[in-house]
Amino acid sequence: MKAPLFTLNNGVKIPVLGLGVLGRETPGAVAPAVEKAIATGYRLIDTAASYGNERQVGEGIIRSGIDRSEMFITTKLWLSQYGYHKALRGFDASLSRLGLDYVDLYLLHWPVPSNFEATIQSYLAAEKLLEEGRVRAVGVSNFSPVHLQKLLERTQTVPTVNQIELHPLFNQERRERPTPGWGS
C-alpha cells in the first residue's frame, strides 16, 4: 500500500492516509503497532506530546528499518508548554523522545482562548523552528475560524494544516461560520 500524496500550501508533500497513535491505554503496544503500520505501507505517523508515547513511536520507526527520509512524522505541542521559550523547549523534548533530527509537521494542539497571547507566542516559536529547518511544516489543531483569523493577524506563516478531531465517538457540530478564504 502506498498512499497518495497531498501538497501542503508550502510545497511539502504529506501522505493522505496515516496512523494516528494515541495508545494511552496500551503503551506497550505502541512501538509494535507503529512498526507494523510502517511494514504495511504507512508513511505518515501522527502523535503528540500529551499522548505520552513519542518515545515508543520513535522506537517503532527505528525498528521498522525504513529510512527516515521516507517517513512523515507529525507531533503536537501541549498547552502546558505554550509560550515562546516554553514551546521551543517543548519541541526539543518531543524531538529527543522521538529520537529524530527533525519533524515533518509540528502542530499547536489546541488554541487557548483565555490566553491567546500564549498561543500566538507558541506559533511564533514554531515559525522559528520552520525557519531553522527543524520542522518542514507548521500548523494547528482544533482551531475554529475565529482562532485562525486571530492567528493570521499576528503571525507570518499560514498554517499548512488545521487538524480537527472527528470520528464516530467524537462528532463535533459546526458552531461558527467559516472565515472567507478558508476551506477551499
Rosetta constraint file for C-alpha pairs under 8 A:
AtomPair CA 1 CA 40 HARMONIC 6.59 0.50
AtomPair CA 1 CA 41 HARMONIC 4.95 0.50
AtomPair CA 1 CA 42 HARMONIC 7.45 0.50
AtomPair CA 2 CA 41 HARMONIC 5.71 0.50
AtomPair CA 2 CA 42 HARMONIC 7.15 0.50
AtomPair CA 3 CA 15 HARMONIC 5.76 0.50
AtomPair CA 3 CA 16 HARMONIC 6.22 0.50
AtomPair CA 3 CA 17 HARMONIC 5.95 0.50
AtomPair CA 3 CA 41 HARMONIC 7.80 0.50
AtomPair CA 3 CA 42 HARMONIC 7.37 0.50
AtomPair CA 4 CA 15 HARMONIC 5.82 0.50
AtomPair CA 4 CA 16 HARMONIC 5.95 0.50
AtomPair CA 4 CA 17 HARMONIC 7.78 0.50
AtomPair CA 5 CA 13 HARMONIC 5.86 0.50
AtomPair CA 5 CA 14 HARMONIC 5.32 0.50
AtomPair CA 5 CA 15 HARMONIC 4.35 0.50
AtomPair CA 5 CA 16 HARMONIC 5.60 0.50
AtomPair CA 6 CA 13 HARMONIC 5.49 0.50
AtomPair CA 6 CA 14 HARMONIC 5.27 0.50
AtomPair CA 6 CA 15 HARMONIC 6.11 0.50
AtomPair CA 6 CA 16 HARMONIC 6.01 0.50
AtomPair CA 7 CA 11 HARMONIC 5.65 0.50
AtomPair CA 7 CA 12 HARMONIC 5.70 0.50
AtomPair CA 7 CA 13 HARMONIC 4.40 0.50
AtomPair CA 7 CA 14 HARMONIC 6.30 0.50
AtomPair CA 8 CA 12 HARMONIC 5.38 0.50
AtomPair CA 8 CA 13 HARMONIC 6.05 0.50
AtomPair CA 8 CA 14 HARMONIC 7.10 0.50
AtomPair CA 8 CA 160 HARMONIC 5.76 0.50
AtomPair CA 8 CA 161 HARMONIC 7.75 0.50
AtomPair CA 9 CA 160 HARMONIC 5.67 0.50
AtomPair CA 10 CA 137 HARMONIC 7.35 0.50
AtomPair CA 10 CA 160 HARMONIC 6.93 0.50
AtomPair CA 12 CA 136 HARMONIC 7.15 0.50
AtomPair CA 12 CA 137 HARMONIC 7.21 0.50
AtomPair CA 14 CA 44 HARMONIC 7.43 0.50
AtomPair CA 14 CA 72 HARMONIC 6.80 0.50
AtomPair CA 15 CA 43 HARMONIC 6.97 0.50
AtomPair CA 15 CA 44 HARMONIC 6.04 0.50
AtomPair CA 15 CA 72 HARMONIC 7.56 0.50
AtomPair CA 17 CA 42 HARMONIC 7.40 0.50
AtomPair CA 17 CA 44 HARMONIC 6.83 0.50
AtomPair CA 18 CA 42 HARMONIC 5.95 0.50
AtomPair CA 18 CA 43 HARMONIC 6.62 0.50
AtomPair CA 18 CA 44 HARMONIC 4.40 0.50
AtomPair CA 18 CA 45 HARMONIC 5.68 0.50
AtomPair CA 18 CA 46 HARMONIC 7.12 0.50
AtomPair CA 19 CA 34 HARMONIC 7.76 0.50
AtomPair CA 19 CA 37 HARMONIC 7.23 0.50
AtomPair CA 19 CA 42 HARMONIC 6.96 0.50
AtomPair CA 19 CA 44 HARMONIC 6.23 0.50
AtomPair CA 19 CA 45 HARMONIC 4.95 0.50
AtomPair CA 19 CA 46 HARMONIC 6.05 0.50
AtomPair CA 20 CA 45 HARMONIC 6.11 0.50
AtomPair CA 20 CA 46 HARMONIC 4.67 0.50
AtomPair CA 20 CA 47 HARMONIC 6.23 0.50
AtomPair CA 21 CA 30 HARMONIC 7.25 0.50
AtomPair CA 21 CA 34 HARMONIC 7.93 0.50
AtomPair CA 21 CA 45 HARMONIC 7.20 0.50
AtomPair CA 21 CA 46 HARMONIC 5.97 0.50
AtomPair CA 21 CA 47 HARMONIC 5.30 0.50
AtomPair CA 21 CA 53 HARMONIC 7.99 0.50
AtomPair CA 21 CA 57 HARMONIC 7.87 0.50
AtomPair CA 22 CA 47 HARMONIC 6.67 0.50
AtomPair CA 22 CA 51 HARMONIC 5.74 0.50
AtomPair CA 22 CA 53 HARMONIC 7.47 0.50
AtomPair CA 23 CA 27 HARMONIC 5.49 0.50
AtomPair CA 23 CA 29 HARMONIC 7.32 0.50
AtomPair CA 23 CA 30 HARMONIC 5.99 0.50
AtomPair CA 23 CA 51 HARMONIC 7.29 0.50
AtomPair CA 23 CA 53 HARMONIC 7.10 0.50
AtomPair CA 24 CA 51 HARMONIC 6.36 0.50
AtomPair CA 24 CA 52 HARMONIC 7.09 0.50
AtomPair CA 24 CA 53 HARMONIC 7.48 0.50
AtomPair CA 26 CA 30 HARMONIC 7.16 0.50
AtomPair CA 27 CA 53 HARMONIC 6.91 0.50
AtomPair CA 27 CA 56 HARMONIC 7.78 0.50
AtomPair CA 28 CA 32 HARMONIC 7.98 0.50
AtomPair CA 29 CA 33 HARMONIC 6.01 0.50
AtomPair CA 30 CA 34 HARMONIC 6.15 0.50
AtomPair CA 30 CA 53 HARMONIC 7.21 0.50
AtomPair CA 30 CA 56 HARMONIC 5.87 0.50
AtomPair CA 30 CA 57 HARMONIC 6.41 0.50
AtomPair CA 30 CA 60 HARMONIC 7.43 0.50
AtomPair CA 31 CA 35 HARMONIC 6.08 0.50
AtomPair CA 31 CA 56 HARMONIC 4.86 0.50
AtomPair CA 31 CA 57 HARMONIC 5.49 0.50
AtomPair CA 31 CA 58 HARMONIC 7.60 0.50
AtomPair CA 31 CA 59 HARMONIC 5.76 0.50
AtomPair CA 31 CA 60 HARMONIC 4.09 0.50
AtomPair CA 31 CA 61 HARMONIC 7.75 0.50
AtomPair CA 32 CA 36 HARMONIC 5.99 0.50
AtomPair CA 32 CA 60 HARMONIC 6.05 0.50
AtomPair CA 33 CA 37 HARMONIC 6.02 0.50
AtomPair CA 33 CA 60 HARMONIC 7.41 0.50
AtomPair CA 34 CA 38 HARMONIC 6.16 0.50
AtomPair CA 34 CA 45 HARMONIC 7.64 0.50
AtomPair CA 34 CA 57 HARMONIC 6.32 0.50
AtomPair CA 34 CA 60 HARMONIC 5.02 0.50
AtomPair CA 34 CA 61 HARMONIC 6.64 0.50
AtomPair CA 35 CA 39 HARMONIC 6.20 0.50
AtomPair CA 35 CA 60 HARMONIC 4.59 0.50
AtomPair CA 35 CA 61 HARMONIC 6.12 0.50
AtomPair CA 35 CA 63 HARMONIC 6.27 0.50
AtomPair CA 35 CA 64 HARMONIC 4.91 0.50
AtomPair CA 36 CA 40 HARMONIC 6.26 0.50
AtomPair CA 36 CA 64 HARMONIC 7.63 0.50
AtomPair CA 37 CA 41 HARMONIC 6.47 0.50
AtomPair CA 37 CA 42 HARMONIC 5.38 0.50
AtomPair CA 38 CA 42 HARMONIC 4.67 0.50
AtomPair CA 38 CA 43 HARMONIC 6.08 0.50
AtomPair CA 38 CA 61 HARMONIC 7.61 0.50
AtomPair CA 38 CA 64 HARMONIC 6.41 0.50
AtomPair CA 38 CA 66 HARMONIC 7.75 0.50
AtomPair CA 39 CA 64 HARMONIC 6.61 0.50
AtomPair CA 43 CA 70 HARMONIC 6.81 0.50
AtomPair CA 43 CA 71 HARMONIC 4.80 0.50
AtomPair CA 43 CA 72 HARMONIC 5.84 0.50
AtomPair CA 44 CA 71 HARMONIC 6.14 0.50
AtomPair CA 44 CA 72 HARMONIC 4.61 0.50
AtomPair CA 44 CA 73 HARMONIC 5.86 0.50
AtomPair CA 44 CA 74 HARMONIC 7.60 0.50
AtomPair CA 45 CA 71 HARMONIC 7.78 0.50
AtomPair CA 45 CA 72 HARMONIC 6.38 0.50
AtomPair CA 45 CA 73 HARMONIC 5.10 0.50
AtomPair CA 45 CA 74 HARMONIC 6.26 0.50
AtomPair CA 46 CA 73 HARMONIC 6.07 0.50
AtomPair CA 46 CA 74 HARMONIC 4.66 0.50
AtomPair CA 46 CA 75 HARMONIC 5.97 0.50
AtomPair CA 47 CA 51 HARMONIC 6.95 0.50
AtomPair CA 47 CA 53 HARMONIC 7.49 0.50
AtomPair CA 47 CA 54 HARMONIC 6.68 0.50
AtomPair CA 47 CA 57 HARMONIC 7.69 0.50
AtomPair CA 47 CA 73 HARMONIC 7.99 0.50
AtomPair CA 47 CA 74 HARMONIC 6.11 0.50
AtomPair CA 47 CA 75 HARMONIC 4.83 0.50
AtomPair CA 47 CA 76 HARMONIC 6.89 0.50
AtomPair CA 48 CA 52 HARMONIC 7.46 0.50
AtomPair CA 48 CA 53 HARMONIC 7.70 0.50
AtomPair CA 48 CA 54 HARMONIC 6.91 0.50
AtomPair CA 48 CA 74 HARMONIC 7.66 0.50
AtomPair CA 48 CA 75 HARMONIC 4.48 0.50
AtomPair CA 48 CA 76 HARMONIC 4.41 0.50
AtomPair CA 48 CA 77 HARMONIC 6.76 0.50
AtomPair CA 48 CA 78 HARMONIC 7.57 0.50
AtomPair CA 48 CA 109 HARMONIC 7.86 0.50
AtomPair CA 49 CA 53 HARMONIC 7.42 0.50
AtomPair CA 49 CA 54 HARMONIC 6.57 0.50
AtomPair CA 49 CA 75 HARMONIC 6.81 0.50
AtomPair CA 49 CA 76 HARMONIC 5.95 0.50
AtomPair CA 49 CA 77 HARMONIC 6.05 0.50
AtomPair CA 49 CA 78 HARMONIC 6.09 0.50
AtomPair CA 49 CA 94 HARMONIC 6.30 0.50
AtomPair CA 50 CA 76 HARMONIC 7.90 0.50
AtomPair CA 50 CA 77 HARMONIC 7.73 0.50
AtomPair CA 50 CA 78 HARMONIC 5.80 0.50
AtomPair CA 53 CA 57 HARMONIC 6.15 0.50
AtomPair CA 54 CA 58 HARMONIC 6.13 0.50
AtomPair CA 54 CA 94 HARMONIC 6.78 0.50
AtomPair CA 54 CA 97 HARMONIC 5.58 0.50
AtomPair CA 54 CA 98 HARMONIC 5.17 0.50
AtomPair CA 55 CA 59 HARMONIC 6.25 0.50
AtomPair CA 55 CA 97 HARMONIC 4.51 0.50
AtomPair CA 55 CA 98 HARMONIC 5.02 0.50
AtomPair CA 55 CA 99 HARMONIC 7.33 0.50
AtomPair CA 56 CA 60 HARMONIC 6.19 0.50
AtomPair CA 56 CA 98 HARMONIC 7.59 0.50
AtomPair CA 57 CA 61 HARMONIC 6.29 0.50
AtomPair CA 57 CA 98 HARMONIC 6.51 0.50
AtomPair CA 58 CA 62 HARMONIC 6.27 0.50
AtomPair CA 58 CA 97 HARMONIC 7.08 0.50
AtomPair CA 58 CA 98 HARMONIC 4.24 0.50
AtomPair CA 58 CA 99 HARMONIC 5.74 0.50
AtomPair CA 58 CA 100 HARMONIC 7.45 0.50
AtomPair CA 59 CA 63 HARMONIC 6.07 0.50
AtomPair CA 59 CA 98 HARMONIC 7.50 0.50
AtomPair CA 59 CA 99 HARMONIC 7.91 0.50
AtomPair CA 60 CA 64 HARMONIC 6.09 0.50
AtomPair CA 61 CA 65 HARMONIC 7.26 0.50
AtomPair CA 61 CA 66 HARMONIC 7.35 0.50
AtomPair CA 61 CA 68 HARMONIC 7.91 0.50
AtomPair CA 62 CA 66 HARMONIC 7.47 0.50
AtomPair CA 66 CA 70 HARMONIC 6.99 0.50
AtomPair CA 66 CA 71 HARMONIC 7.79 0.50
AtomPair CA 67 CA 71 HARMONIC 7.24 0.50
AtomPair CA 72 CA 103 HARMONIC 7.73 0.50
AtomPair CA 72 CA 104 HARMONIC 5.60 0.50
AtomPair CA 72 CA 105 HARMONIC 7.71 0.50
AtomPair CA 73 CA 103 HARMONIC 5.71 0.50
AtomPair CA 73 CA 104 HARMONIC 5.25 0.50
AtomPair CA 73 CA 105 HARMONIC 6.45 0.50
AtomPair CA 74 CA 103 HARMONIC 6.36 0.50
AtomPair CA 74 CA 104 HARMONIC 5.96 0.50
AtomPair CA 74 CA 105 HARMONIC 4.64 0.50
AtomPair CA 74 CA 106 HARMONIC 5.86 0.50
AtomPair CA 74 CA 107 HARMONIC 7.59 0.50
AtomPair CA 75 CA 94 HARMONIC 7.72 0.50
AtomPair CA 75 CA 103 HARMONIC 7.43 0.50
AtomPair CA 75 CA 105 HARMONIC 6.69 0.50
AtomPair CA 75 CA 106 HARMONIC 5.44 0.50
AtomPair CA 75 CA 107 HARMONIC 6.43 0.50
AtomPair CA 76 CA 106 HARMONIC 5.67 0.50
AtomPair CA 76 CA 107 HARMONIC 4.58 0.50
AtomPair CA 76 CA 108 HARMONIC 5.57 0.50
AtomPair CA 76 CA 109 HARMONIC 5.32 0.50
AtomPair CA 77 CA 81 HARMONIC 6.71 0.50
AtomPair CA 77 CA 82 HARMONIC 7.55 0.50
AtomPair CA 77 CA 87 HARMONIC 7.08 0.50
AtomPair CA 77 CA 90 HARMONIC 6.70 0.50
AtomPair CA 77 CA 91 HARMONIC 6.96 0.50
AtomPair CA 77 CA 106 HARMONIC 7.49 0.50
AtomPair CA 77 CA 107 HARMONIC 6.25 0.50
AtomPair CA 77 CA 108 HARMONIC 5.07 0.50
AtomPair CA 77 CA 109 HARMONIC 5.60 0.50
AtomPair CA 78 CA 82 HARMONIC 7.01 0.50
AtomPair CA 78 CA 108 HARMONIC 6.99 0.50
AtomPair CA 78 CA 109 HARMONIC 5.75 0.50
AtomPair CA 78 CA 110 HARMONIC 7.69 0.50
AtomPair CA 79 CA 109 HARMONIC 7.15 0.50
AtomPair CA 79 CA 110 HARMONIC 7.09 0.50
AtomPair CA 79 CA 112 HARMONIC 7.63 0.50
AtomPair CA 81 CA 86 HARMONIC 5.08 0.50
AtomPair CA 81 CA 87 HARMONIC 5.25 0.50
AtomPair CA 81 CA 89 HARMONIC 7.85 0.50
AtomPair CA 81 CA 90 HARMONIC 5.77 0.50
AtomPair CA 82 CA 86 HARMONIC 5.92 0.50
AtomPair CA 82 CA 87 HARMONIC 5.34 0.50
AtomPair CA 82 CA 118 HARMONIC 5.54 0.50
AtomPair CA 82 CA 119 HARMONIC 6.30 0.50
AtomPair CA 82 CA 121 HARMONIC 7.40 0.50
AtomPair CA 82 CA 122 HARMONIC 5.37 0.50
AtomPair CA 83 CA 87 HARMONIC 5.68 0.50
AtomPair CA 83 CA 117 HARMONIC 7.92 0.50
AtomPair CA 83 CA 118 HARMONIC 4.63 0.50
AtomPair CA 83 CA 119 HARMONIC 6.80 0.50
AtomPair CA 83 CA 120 HARMONIC 7.82 0.50
AtomPair CA 83 CA 121 HARMONIC 5.06 0.50
AtomPair CA 83 CA 122 HARMONIC 4.91 0.50
AtomPair CA 84 CA 88 HARMONIC 6.52 0.50
AtomPair CA 84 CA 118 HARMONIC 7.44 0.50
AtomPair CA 84 CA 121 HARMONIC 4.65 0.50
AtomPair CA 84 CA 122 HARMONIC 4.90 0.50
AtomPair CA 84 CA 123 HARMONIC 7.80 0.50
AtomPair CA 84 CA 124 HARMONIC 6.82 0.50
AtomPair CA 84 CA 125 HARMONIC 5.28 0.50
AtomPair CA 85 CA 89 HARMONIC 6.34 0.50
AtomPair CA 85 CA 125 HARMONIC 7.36 0.50
AtomPair CA 86 CA 90 HARMONIC 5.94 0.50
AtomPair CA 86 CA 122 HARMONIC 7.91 0.50
AtomPair CA 87 CA 91 HARMONIC 6.09 0.50
AtomPair CA 87 CA 122 HARMONIC 5.43 0.50
AtomPair CA 87 CA 125 HARMONIC 6.30 0.50
AtomPair CA 87 CA 126 HARMONIC 7.66 0.50
AtomPair CA 88 CA 92 HARMONIC 6.32 0.50
AtomPair CA 88 CA 125 HARMONIC 6.09 0.50
AtomPair CA 88 CA 126 HARMONIC 7.61 0.50
AtomPair CA 88 CA 129 HARMONIC 7.92 0.50
AtomPair CA 89 CA 93 HARMONIC 6.20 0.50
AtomPair CA 90 CA 94 HARMONIC 6.27 0.50
AtomPair CA 91 CA 95 HARMONIC 6.10 0.50
AtomPair CA 92 CA 96 HARMONIC 6.10 0.50
AtomPair CA 93 CA 97 HARMONIC 6.16 0.50
AtomPair CA 94 CA 98 HARMONIC 6.07 0.50
AtomPair CA 95 CA 99 HARMONIC 6.01 0.50
AtomPair CA 95 CA 100 HARMONIC 5.58 0.50
AtomPair CA 95 CA 101 HARMONIC 6.86 0.50
AtomPair CA 95 CA 102 HARMONIC 6.87 0.50
AtomPair CA 95 CA 103 HARMONIC 7.31 0.50
AtomPair CA 96 CA 100 HARMONIC 6.66 0.50
AtomPair CA 101 CA 134 HARMONIC 7.30 0.50
AtomPair CA 102 CA 133 HARMONIC 7.69 0.50
AtomPair CA 102 CA 134 HARMONIC 4.84 0.50
AtomPair CA 102 CA 135 HARMONIC 5.57 0.50
AtomPair CA 102 CA 136 HARMONIC 7.87 0.50
AtomPair CA 103 CA 134 HARMONIC 6.58 0.50
AtomPair CA 103 CA 135 HARMONIC 4.85 0.50
AtomPair CA 103 CA 136 HARMONIC 6.69 0.50
AtomPair CA 104 CA 135 HARMONIC 5.36 0.50
AtomPair CA 104 CA 136 HARMONIC 4.74 0.50
AtomPair CA 104 CA 137 HARMONIC 6.02 0.50
AtomPair CA 105 CA 135 HARMONIC 6.20 0.50
AtomPair CA 105 CA 136 HARMONIC 6.05 0.50
AtomPair CA 105 CA 137 HARMONIC 4.76 0.50
AtomPair CA 105 CA 138 HARMONIC 5.52 0.50
AtomPair CA 105 CA 139 HARMONIC 7.23 0.50
AtomPair CA 106 CA 126 HARMONIC 7.29 0.50
AtomPair CA 106 CA 135 HARMONIC 6.61 0.50
AtomPair CA 106 CA 137 HARMONIC 6.47 0.50
AtomPair CA 106 CA 138 HARMONIC 4.91 0.50
AtomPair CA 106 CA 139 HARMONIC 6.27 0.50
AtomPair CA 106 CA 140 HARMONIC 7.97 0.50
AtomPair CA 107 CA 138 HARMONIC 5.81 0.50
AtomPair CA 107 CA 139 HARMONIC 4.68 0.50
AtomPair CA 107 CA 140 HARMONIC 4.61 0.50
AtomPair CA 107 CA 141 HARMONIC 6.24 0.50
AtomPair CA 108 CA 119 HARMONIC 7.86 0.50
AtomPair CA 108 CA 122 HARMONIC 7.51 0.50
AtomPair CA 108 CA 123 HARMONIC 7.15 0.50
AtomPair CA 108 CA 139 HARMONIC 6.65 0.50
AtomPair CA 108 CA 140 HARMONIC 4.68 0.50
AtomPair CA 108 CA 141 HARMONIC 5.91 0.50
AtomPair CA 109 CA 140 HARMONIC 6.33 0.50
AtomPair CA 109 CA 141 HARMONIC 4.96 0.50
AtomPair CA 109 CA 142 HARMONIC 6.94 0.50
AtomPair CA 110 CA 140 HARMONIC 7.18 0.50
AtomPair CA 110 CA 141 HARMONIC 5.58 0.50
AtomPair CA 110 CA 142 HARMONIC 5.45 0.50
AtomPair CA 110 CA 143 HARMONIC 6.49 0.50
AtomPair CA 111 CA 116 HARMONIC 6.99 0.50
AtomPair CA 111 CA 119 HARMONIC 6.04 0.50
AtomPair CA 111 CA 141 HARMONIC 7.82 0.50
AtomPair CA 111 CA 142 HARMONIC 7.16 0.50
AtomPair CA 111 CA 143 HARMONIC 5.98 0.50
AtomPair CA 111 CA 147 HARMONIC 7.00 0.50
AtomPair CA 112 CA 116 HARMONIC 5.25 0.50
AtomPair CA 112 CA 118 HARMONIC 7.41 0.50
AtomPair CA 112 CA 119 HARMONIC 6.08 0.50
AtomPair CA 113 CA 147 HARMONIC 7.91 0.50
AtomPair CA 115 CA 119 HARMONIC 7.05 0.50
AtomPair CA 116 CA 120 HARMONIC 6.24 0.50
AtomPair CA 117 CA 121 HARMONIC 6.12 0.50
AtomPair CA 118 CA 122 HARMONIC 6.08 0.50
AtomPair CA 119 CA 123 HARMONIC 6.28 0.50
AtomPair CA 120 CA 124 HARMONIC 6.21 0.50
AtomPair CA 120 CA 151 HARMONIC 6.38 0.50
AtomPair CA 120 CA 154 HARMONIC 7.13 0.50
AtomPair CA 120 CA 155 HARMONIC 7.46 0.50
AtomPair CA 121 CA 125 HARMONIC 6.30 0.50
AtomPair CA 122 CA 126 HARMONIC 6.33 0.50
AtomPair CA 123 CA 127 HARMONIC 6.20 0.50
AtomPair CA 123 CA 155 HARMONIC 7.60 0.50
AtomPair CA 124 CA 128 HARMONIC 6.38 0.50
AtomPair CA 124 CA 155 HARMONIC 6.66 0.50
AtomPair CA 125 CA 129 HARMONIC 6.39 0.50
AtomPair CA 126 CA 130 HARMONIC 6.24 0.50
AtomPair CA 126 CA 138 HARMONIC 6.46 0.50
AtomPair CA 127 CA 131 HARMONIC 6.14 0.50
AtomPair CA 127 CA 138 HARMONIC 7.10 0.50
AtomPair CA 127 CA 156 HARMONIC 7.96 0.50
AtomPair CA 127 CA 157 HARMONIC 6.88 0.50
AtomPair CA 128 CA 132 HARMONIC 6.15 0.50
AtomPair CA 129 CA 133 HARMONIC 6.21 0.50
AtomPair CA 129 CA 134 HARMONIC 5.20 0.50
AtomPair CA 129 CA 135 HARMONIC 5.85 0.50
AtomPair CA 130 CA 134 HARMONIC 5.94 0.50
AtomPair CA 130 CA 135 HARMONIC 4.95 0.50
AtomPair CA 130 CA 136 HARMONIC 6.05 0.50
AtomPair CA 130 CA 137 HARMONIC 6.46 0.50
AtomPair CA 130 CA 138 HARMONIC 7.00 0.50
AtomPair CA 137 CA 160 HARMONIC 6.50 0.50
AtomPair CA 138 CA 159 HARMONIC 5.83 0.50
AtomPair CA 138 CA 160 HARMONIC 6.03 0.50
AtomPair CA 138 CA 161 HARMONIC 7.37 0.50
AtomPair CA 139 CA 158 HARMONIC 7.79 0.50
AtomPair CA 139 CA 159 HARMONIC 4.17 0.50
AtomPair CA 139 CA 160 HARMONIC 5.18 0.50
AtomPair CA 139 CA 161 HARMONIC 4.82 0.50
AtomPair CA 139 CA 162 HARMONIC 6.10 0.50
AtomPair CA 140 CA 159 HARMONIC 6.48 0.50
AtomPair CA 140 CA 161 HARMONIC 6.11 0.50
AtomPair CA 140 CA 162 HARMONIC 4.84 0.50
AtomPair CA 140 CA 163 HARMONIC 6.40 0.50
AtomPair CA 141 CA 161 HARMONIC 7.54 0.50
AtomPair CA 141 CA 162 HARMONIC 4.94 0.50
AtomPair CA 141 CA 163 HARMONIC 4.39 0.50
AtomPair CA 141 CA 164 HARMONIC 5.78 0.50
AtomPair CA 142 CA 162 HARMONIC 6.60 0.50
AtomPair CA 142 CA 163 HARMONIC 6.07 0.50
AtomPair CA 142 CA 164 HARMONIC 4.85 0.50
AtomPair CA 142 CA 165 HARMONIC 6.87 0.50
AtomPair CA 143 CA 147 HARMONIC 5.61 0.50
AtomPair CA 143 CA 148 HARMONIC 6.25 0.50
AtomPair CA 143 CA 162 HARMONIC 6.62 0.50
AtomPair CA 143 CA 164 HARMONIC 7.65 0.50
AtomPair CA 144 CA 148 HARMONIC 6.28 0.50
AtomPair CA 144 CA 176 HARMONIC 7.45 0.50
AtomPair CA 145 CA 149 HARMONIC 6.17 0.50
AtomPair CA 145 CA 176 HARMONIC 7.23 0.50
AtomPair CA 145 CA 177 HARMONIC 7.43 0.50
AtomPair CA 145 CA 178 HARMONIC 5.46 0.50
AtomPair CA 145 CA 179 HARMONIC 5.40 0.50
AtomPair CA 145 CA 182 HARMONIC 7.94 0.50
AtomPair CA 146 CA 150 HARMONIC 6.33 0.50
AtomPair CA 146 CA 179 HARMONIC 7.18 0.50
AtomPair CA 147 CA 151 HARMONIC 6.16 0.50
AtomPair CA 148 CA 152 HARMONIC 6.13 0.50
AtomPair CA 149 CA 153 HARMONIC 6.33 0.50
AtomPair CA 149 CA 179 HARMONIC 7.29 0.50
AtomPair CA 150 CA 154 HARMONIC 6.85 0.50
AtomPair CA 151 CA 155 HARMONIC 6.14 0.50
AtomPair CA 152 CA 156 HARMONIC 7.03 0.50
AtomPair CA 152 CA 157 HARMONIC 7.62 0.50
AtomPair CA 152 CA 158 HARMONIC 6.69 0.50
AtomPair CA 165 CA 170 HARMONIC 7.38 0.50
AtomPair CA 166 CA 170 HARMONIC 5.60 0.50
AtomPair CA 166 CA 171 HARMONIC 5.59 0.50
AtomPair CA 166 CA 172 HARMONIC 6.52 0.50
AtomPair CA 167 CA 171 HARMONIC 5.91 0.50
AtomPair CA 178 CA 182 HARMONIC 6.77 0.50
AtomPair CA 178 CA 183 HARMONIC 7.74 0.50
